[in-house]
Amino acid sequence: MKKIDLSRLCFFDGAMGTRLFEMGYPFGPRFEEINLTHPEAVREVHRSYVDAGADFITTNTFAINPLKMAGSRYTVRELVKAAILNAKEASREQNYIVLDIGPSGKMLEPYGDLTIEEAYESFKEIIAIAKDDVDAILFETFMDLDEIKAGIQAAKDTCDLPIFATMTFESRGRTLMGVDVETMVEQLEAMGVDALGVNCSLGPVELLSVVKELTERSKLPILVQPNAGLPHVHPDGSLHYDITPEAFAEAVQPFLQLGVRMIGGCCGTDAETIRELKKRAYPNG
């Protein structure tokens, strides 16, 4: 585990799923099996972000958990280990490898039938497999505060890695489960996360009010990974996002002025997006 300096502006990578889709790998159940079936494709995406100047490379493990991978021909251990290897093989010495963990895919009680204990054990299994091979853990795209708290607690109980936590907010400033920024900051800071923020759902322009409130309410490093605007699906099944890398980099400048210290991209972003972010931040190289 490398010590991470969050006192300076740091760059995360961009999308993995939409990039693989653009490369001809269609979305489907247990999509992360691609770590083992086509590792060269995953490494190509990772390498593009490394070459673009990303500091943090996130493993292709967003949907790998015992619940979502039930019925897979591979074990969770095999998939997690393969994903970490793919990230490491594509990275350089200065890159940080971050274990990416998304929601379980099931609703917690009382809205669904997943218990907090089951969610906790699912997250703990993934973290136990990865903890000795990564530099940090990222919980991202969560809408349910209780679920992300179960994941954070599992991480706290399993390792001493830095923990980054981001939730997905709508333009009204709440997640789809009704969590507002104030509640998120209050409860996740109390759990001792190392950074928090917002990812996915919206483009950088629409996220400005959420980011502004995050920087006002929290003293922790803030991580922001917006989508490249809104997706448009063409008749041939291809996706197009409505913000160019140049426009994306321009739109996040207010985030940096507000003090955001960690910036990257989510759905629809690519290596050129990260390259433009760095170019705007460091115009003289």
C-alpha positions, -999 to 999 in steps of 0.1 A, spaced: 0 0 0 14 34 -11 7 65 11 -17 88 -7 -12 125 -7 -46 142 -9 -33 178 -2 -28 184 -40 -51 182 -70 -53 145 -80 -68 129 -111 -90 98 -112 -96 78 -143 -128 78 -164 -154 53 -174 -147 15 -179 -181 1 -188 -190 26 -216 -155 23 -230 -158 -14 -233 -192 -11 -248 -177 13 -275 -151 -14 -281 -177 -39 -290 -184 -57 -257 -221 -55 -250 -235 -49 -215 -250 -80 -199 -254 -99 -167 -220 -105 -150 -203 -81 -174 -172 -80 -152 -164 -116 -162 -146 -98 -190 -117 -95 -166 -110 -131 -173 -125 -136 -207 -109 -106 -224 -83 -92 -200 -65 -74 -229 -95 -52 -234 -97 -42 -198 -60 -35 -197 -62 -14 -228 -88 9 -211 -67 11 -180 -36 19 -200 -53 47 -219 -60 64 -186 -25 59 -173 -11 74 -205 -36 103 -201 -21 111 -167 -45 97 -142 -31 92 -107 -58 68 -96 -67 37 -115 -98 19 -104 -102 -18 -107 -129 -32 -130 -148 -46 -100 -179 -23 -98 -204 -51 -100 -184 -79 -86 -200 -92 -54 -215 -125 -43 -250 -114 -50 -245 -101 -85 -221 -129 -95 -243 -158 -84 -244 -182 -112 -211 -171 -127 -187 -197 -140 -160 -179 -119 -157 -173 -82 -157 -138 -67 -121 -144 -57 -110 -152 -93 -128 -122 -107 -114 -97 -81 -79 -110 -84 -80 -109 -122 -94 -73 -121 -66 -62 -98 -40 -79 -119 -53 -61 -150 -51 -27 -133 -16 -34 -121 -3 -47 -154 -15 -15 -171 -3 9 -144 30 25 -136 49 28 -103 34 62 -94 -3 51 -100 -25 42 -71 -47 11 -75 -82 16 -61 -106 -12 -54 -139 -1 -70 -171 -12 -52 -206 -5 -63 -240 -12 -48 -250 -48 -42 -278 -46 -68 -305 -54 -43 -327 -32 -21 -322 -32 16 -351 -39 39 -378 -26 43 -378 -17 6 -364 -50 -5 -353 -83 11 -316 -77 16 -306 -73 52 -279 -50 65 -260 -81 77 -261 -97 42 -249 -65 26 -221 -61 51 -209 -97 46 -210 -93 8 -188 -62 9 -165 -77 35 -158 -107 13 -146 -85 -16 -125 -63 6 -108 -93 23 -98 -107 -11 -83 -74 -23 -70 -56 7 -33 -66 4 -31 -57 -33 -47 -22 -35 -39 13 -22 -74 24 -14 -111 15 -16 -138 35 -35 -175 30 -28 -193 47 -57 -227 53 -72 -246 45 -40 -281 59 -35 -289 42 -1 -270 57 28 -274 25 50 -259 4 22 -228 25 17 -224 27 55 -225 -11 56 -197 -12 31 -176 14 49 -180 -5 82 -170 -37 64 -139 -19 52 -131 -5 86 -134 -40 101 -112 -57 75 -83 -34 67 -68 0 73 -68 13 37 -80 48 28 -117 49 21 -133 71 -5 -171 73 -7 -193 89 -34 -230 89 -39 -252 96 -69 -273 127 -66 -301 141 -88 -303 177 -98 -327 184 -68 -297 176 -45 -309 142 -33 -302 106 -42 -331 85 -56 -335 71 -21 -340 107 -7 -306 112 9 -295 148 9 -259 162 10 -261 174 46 -270 139 59 -245 122 37 -216 144 49 -226 142 86 -229 105 87 -200 95 64 -176 119 81 -186 104 114 -175 70 101 -140 83 93 -139 81 55 -108 98 40 -127 115 11 -163 118 -1 -181 132 -31 -205 126 -60 -203 105 -92 -225 95 -121 -261 105 -128 -255 139 -142 -230 159 -162 -206 185 -147 -229 215 -153 -259 199 -135 -237 188 -106 -224 222 -97 -250 229 -70 -243 195 -54 -206 200 -55 -209 235 -40 -229 222 -11 -204 194 -6 -174 218 -4 -194 240 20 -204 213 44 -173 190 44 -137 197 53 -126 164 38 -111 161 3 -139 161 -22 -140 136 -52 -162 144 -82 -167 121 -112 -195 134 -134 -209 117 -165 -201 132 -199 -236 148 -200 -266 128 -211 -264 96 -232 -281 93 -265 -287 58 -279 -285 55 -317 -305 29 -338 -274 7 -341 -272 5 -304 -242 28 -300 -240 54 -273 -232 91 -277 -227 115 -248 -234 152 -254 -203 168 -238 -169 168 -255 -137 164 -234 -130 201 -239 -164 211 -227 -162 187 -198 -128 202 -187 -142 237 -190 -174 228 -170 -154 214 -140 -133 245 -135 -158 259 -110 -153 227 -90 -116 233 -87 -122 269 -77 -145 256 -49 -116 235 -36 -123 201 -51 -91 181 -48 -99 149 -67 -115 149 -102 -122 123 -128 -150 110 -150 -179 85 -150 -201 72 -178 -192 85 -212 -158 98 -203 -126 85 -218 -88 91 -218 -92 122 -238 -114 136 -210 -88 130 -184 -61 144 -207 -81 176 -211 -86 179 -174 -49 178 -168 -42 202 -196 -65 228 -181 -51 223 -147 -15 224 -158 -13 243 -191 25 245 -190 29 207 -185 
